[in-house]
Amino acid sequence: METLVIKIEEESKISKVKEFLESMKVSFTSKKKAEKPYNPAFVKMVLEARNGPSIPYTDELRKELFGR
């Protein structure tokens, strides 16, 4: 068995290639390339979290959370 990767940008050609592969009884999978691989809101949240907690970590908070 061999794997062949075909990258096609024109929508009209994609359907023709699929029809050809089906006529040859070749199994294939189709995957569209994501326009935006990352959710901008999620990226912003991760970058903000990287800078540390937004709530200042004080002795009072530590005692409240952990009882020490």
PyMOL commands that place a pseudoatom at each C-alpha (Angstrom):
pseudoatom trace, name=CA, resn=MET, resi=1, chain=A, elem=C, hetatm=0, pos=[0.000, 0.000, 0.000]
pseudoatom trace, name=CA, resn=GLU, resi=2, chain=A, elem=C, hetatm=0, pos=[1.180, 3.508, -0.798]
pseudoatom trace, name=CA, resn=THR, resi=3, chain=A, elem=C, hetatm=0, pos=[0.066, 6.942, 0.366]
pseudoatom trace, name=CA, resn=LEU, resi=4, chain=A, elem=C, hetatm=0, pos=[-0.286, 9.777, -2.091]
pseudoatom trace, name=CA, resn=VAL, resi=5, chain=A, elem=C, hetatm=0, pos=[-0.888, 13.365, -0.993]
pseudoatom trace, name=CA, resn=ILE, resi=6, chain=A, elem=C, hetatm=0, pos=[-2.589, 15.632, -3.517]
pseudoatom trace, name=CA, resn=LYS, resi=7, chain=A, elem=C, hetatm=0, pos=[-2.960, 19.334, -2.774]
pseudoatom trace, name=CA, resn=ILE, resi=8, chain=A, elem=C, hetatm=0, pos=[-5.581, 21.096, -4.885]
pseudoatom trace, name=CA, resn=GLU, resi=9, chain=A, elem=C, hetatm=0, pos=[-6.667, 24.693, -4.459]
pseudoatom trace, name=CA, resn=GLU, resi=10, chain=A, elem=C, hetatm=0, pos=[-9.336, 25.005, -7.149]
pseudoatom trace, name=CA, resn=GLU, resi=11, chain=A, elem=C, hetatm=0, pos=[-12.732, 23.680, -6.069]
pseudoatom trace, name=CA, resn=SER, resi=12, chain=A, elem=C, hetatm=0, pos=[-13.639, 22.558, -9.610]
pseudoatom trace, name=CA, resn=LYS, resi=13, chain=A, elem=C, hetatm=0, pos=[-10.568, 20.334, -9.851]
pseudoatom trace, name=CA, resn=ILE, resi=14, chain=A, elem=C, hetatm=0, pos=[-11.218, 18.713, -6.475]
pseudoatom trace, name=CA, resn=SER, resi=15, chain=A, elem=C, hetatm=0, pos=[-14.513, 17.171, -7.584]
pseudoatom trace, name=CA, resn=LYS, resi=16, chain=A, elem=C, hetatm=0, pos=[-12.946, 15.890, -10.805]
pseudoatom trace, name=CA, resn=VAL, resi=17, chain=A, elem=C, hetatm=0, pos=[-10.071, 14.227, -8.943]
pseudoatom trace, name=CA, resn=LYS, resi=18, chain=A, elem=C, hetatm=0, pos=[-12.531, 12.643, -6.489]
pseudoatom trace, name=CA, resn=GLU, resi=19, chain=A, elem=C, hetatm=0, pos=[-14.623, 11.302, -9.383]
pseudoatom trace, name=CA, resn=PHE, resi=20, chain=A, elem=C, hetatm=0, pos=[-11.516, 9.869, -11.028]
pseudoatom trace, name=CA, resn=LEU, resi=21, chain=A, elem=C, hetatm=0, pos=[-10.350, 8.162, -7.822]
pseudoatom trace, name=CA, resn=GLU, resi=22, chain=A, elem=C, hetatm=0, pos=[-13.819, 6.688, -7.270]
pseudoatom trace, name=CA, resn=SER, resi=23, chain=A, elem=C, hetatm=0, pos=[-13.912, 5.380, -10.855]
pseudoatom trace, name=CA, resn=MET, resi=24, chain=A, elem=C, hetatm=0, pos=[-10.549, 3.675, -10.251]
pseudoatom trace, name=CA, resn=LYS, resi=25, chain=A, elem=C, hetatm=0, pos=[-11.912, 2.199, -6.988]
pseudoatom trace, name=CA, resn=VAL, resi=26, chain=A, elem=C, hetatm=0, pos=[-9.158, 3.890, -4.984]
pseudoatom trace, name=CA, resn=SER, resi=27, chain=A, elem=C, hetatm=0, pos=[-9.894, 4.549, -1.328]
pseudoatom trace, name=CA, resn=PHE, resi=28, chain=A, elem=C, hetatm=0, pos=[-9.149, 8.098, -0.211]
pseudoatom trace, name=CA, resn=THR, resi=29, chain=A, elem=C, hetatm=0, pos=[-9.806, 10.592, 2.537]
pseudoatom trace, name=CA, resn=SER, resi=30, chain=A, elem=C, hetatm=0, pos=[-10.509, 14.251, 2.055]
pseudoatom trace, name=CA, resn=LYS, resi=31, chain=A, elem=C, hetatm=0, pos=[-9.450, 16.988, 4.441]
pseudoatom trace, name=CA, resn=LYS, resi=32, chain=A, elem=C, hetatm=0, pos=[-9.909, 20.729, 4.067]
pseudoatom trace, name=CA, resn=LYS, resi=33, chain=A, elem=C, hetatm=0, pos=[-7.192, 23.044, 5.268]
pseudoatom trace, name=CA, resn=ALA, resi=34, chain=A, elem=C, hetatm=0, pos=[-8.358, 25.199, 8.159]
pseudoatom trace, name=CA, resn=GLU, resi=35, chain=A, elem=C, hetatm=0, pos=[-8.531, 28.887, 7.373]
pseudoatom trace, name=CA, resn=LYS, resi=36, chain=A, elem=C, hetatm=0, pos=[-7.700, 29.933, 10.936]
pseudoatom trace, name=CA, resn=PRO, resi=37, chain=A, elem=C, hetatm=0, pos=[-6.099, 27.099, 12.887]
pseudoatom trace, name=CA, resn=TYR, resi=38, chain=A, elem=C, hetatm=0, pos=[-6.446, 28.891, 16.230]
pseudoatom trace, name=CA, resn=ASN, resi=39, chain=A, elem=C, hetatm=0, pos=[-9.359, 30.580, 17.944]
pseudoatom trace, name=CA, resn=PRO, resi=40, chain=A, elem=C, hetatm=0, pos=[-8.153, 34.172, 18.620]
pseudoatom trace, name=CA, resn=ALA, resi=41, chain=A, elem=C, hetatm=0, pos=[-10.071, 34.387, 21.921]
pseudoatom trace, name=CA, resn=PHE, resi=42, chain=A, elem=C, hetatm=0, pos=[-8.447, 31.158, 23.127]
pseudoatom trace, name=CA, resn=VAL, resi=43, chain=A, elem=C, hetatm=0, pos=[-4.973, 32.368, 22.131]
pseudoatom trace, name=CA, resn=LYS, resi=44, chain=A, elem=C, hetatm=0, pos=[-5.540, 35.627, 24.015]
pseudoatom trace, name=CA, resn=MET, resi=45, chain=A, elem=C, hetatm=0, pos=[-6.675, 33.704, 27.118]
pseudoatom trace, name=CA, resn=VAL, resi=46, chain=A, elem=C, hetatm=0, pos=[-3.581, 31.454, 27.010]
pseudoatom trace, name=CA, resn=LEU, resi=47, chain=A, elem=C, hetatm=0, pos=[-1.211, 34.391, 26.575]
pseudoatom trace, name=CA, resn=GLU, resi=48, chain=A, elem=C, hetatm=0, pos=[-2.813, 36.245, 29.492]
pseudoatom trace, name=CA, resn=ALA, resi=49, chain=A, elem=C, hetatm=0, pos=[-2.625, 33.117, 31.671]
pseudoatom trace, name=CA, resn=ARG, resi=50, chain=A, elem=C, hetatm=0, pos=[1.076, 32.764, 30.856]
pseudoatom trace, name=CA, resn=ASN, resi=51, chain=A, elem=C, hetatm=0, pos=[1.727, 36.019, 32.732]
pseudoatom trace, name=CA, resn=GLY, resi=52, chain=A, elem=C, hetatm=0, pos=[0.399, 34.553, 35.976]
pseudoatom trace, name=CA, resn=PRO, resi=53, chain=A, elem=C, hetatm=0, pos=[-2.852, 34.641, 37.892]
pseudoatom trace, name=CA, resn=SER, resi=54, chain=A, elem=C, hetatm=0, pos=[-5.029, 37.709, 37.531]
pseudoatom trace, name=CA, resn=ILE, resi=55, chain=A, elem=C, hetatm=0, pos=[-5.834, 37.588, 41.273]
pseudoatom trace, name=CA, resn=PRO, resi=56, chain=A, elem=C, hetatm=0, pos=[-2.909, 38.636, 43.444]
pseudoatom trace, name=CA, resn=TYR, resi=57, chain=A, elem=C, hetatm=0, pos=[-1.705, 35.678, 45.496]
pseudoatom trace, name=CA, resn=THR, resi=58, chain=A, elem=C, hetatm=0, pos=[-1.489, 36.958, 49.072]
pseudoatom trace, name=CA, resn=ASP, resi=59, chain=A, elem=C, hetatm=0, pos=[-1.051, 35.308, 52.453]
pseudoatom trace, name=CA, resn=GLU, resi=60, chain=A, elem=C, hetatm=0, pos=[-4.763, 35.884, 53.126]
pseudoatom trace, name=CA, resn=LEU, resi=61, chain=A, elem=C, hetatm=0, pos=[-5.750, 34.082, 49.954]
pseudoatom trace, name=CA, resn=ARG, resi=62, chain=A, elem=C, hetatm=0, pos=[-3.341, 31.235, 50.691]
pseudoatom trace, name=CA, resn=LYS, resi=63, chain=A, elem=C, hetatm=0, pos=[-4.838, 30.800, 54.171]
pseudoatom trace, name=CA, resn=GLU, resi=64, chain=A, elem=C, hetatm=0, pos=[-8.372, 30.903, 52.755]
pseudoatom trace, name=CA, resn=LEU, resi=65, chain=A, elem=C, hetatm=0, pos=[-7.575, 28.297, 50.111]
pseudoatom trace, name=CA, resn=PHE, resi=66, chain=A, elem=C, hetatm=0, pos=[-5.307, 25.971, 52.071]
pseudoatom trace, name=CA, resn=GLY, resi=67, chain=A, elem=C, hetatm=0, pos=[-6.064, 26.771, 55.708]
pseudoatom trace, name=CA, resn=ARG, resi=68, chain=A, elem=C, hetatm=0, pos=[-2.431, 27.474, 56.577]
for i in range(1, 68): cmd.bond("trace and resi %d" % i, "trace and resi %d" % (i + 1))
show_as sticks, trace
zoom trace
